Amino acid sequence: QEQTADEREALASRILANFMAGIQDEEELVSLSRLPLGRSHMS
């Protein structure tokens, strides 16, 4: 399944946001960032 440029940009934005929030583990960054927006808050 191809990602559109918008989808790639949104994913990159979420990865960056998670990274800025202090998540350093690459696998965790990617798995969190693949979640739909709004669901990635750690409780």
C-alpha positions as CSV (number, residue, x, y, z in Angstrom):
1,Q,0.0,0.0,0.0
2,E,1.5,3.3,-1.1
3,Q,1.6,6.2,1.2
4,T,0.7,9.7,-0.1
5,A,3.1,12.5,0.5
6,D,0.6,13.9,3.0
7,E,0.6,10.6,4.9
8,R,4.4,10.4,4.9
9,E,4.6,14.0,6.2
10,A,2.1,13.3,8.9
11,L,4.0,10.2,10.0
12,A,7.3,12.2,10.0
13,S,5.6,14.9,12.1
14,R,4.4,12.4,14.7
15,I,7.9,10.7,14.8
16,L,9.4,14.1,15.3
17,A,6.9,15.1,18.0
18,N,7.5,11.8,19.9
19,F,11.2,12.3,19.6
20,M,11.0,15.8,21.0
21,A,8.9,14.4,23.8
22,G,11.9,12.4,24.8
23,I,11.3,9.0,23.2
24,Q,14.7,7.8,21.9
25,D,14.0,4.2,21.0
26,E,13.6,4.0,17.2
27,E,11.2,1.1,17.3
28,E,9.0,2.7,19.9
29,L,9.0,6.0,17.9
30,V,7.8,4.2,14.8
31,S,5.2,2.0,16.5
32,L,3.8,5.0,18.5
33,S,3.8,7.2,15.4
34,R,1.9,4.7,13.4
35,L,-1.1,4.9,15.8
36,P,-3.9,7.1,14.7
37,L,-3.6,10.6,16.1
38,G,-5.1,11.1,19.5
39,R,-4.3,7.5,20.6
40,S,-0.6,8.0,21.2
41,H,-0.9,9.5,24.7
42,M,0.9,7.5,27.4
43,S,-1.4,7.0,30.4
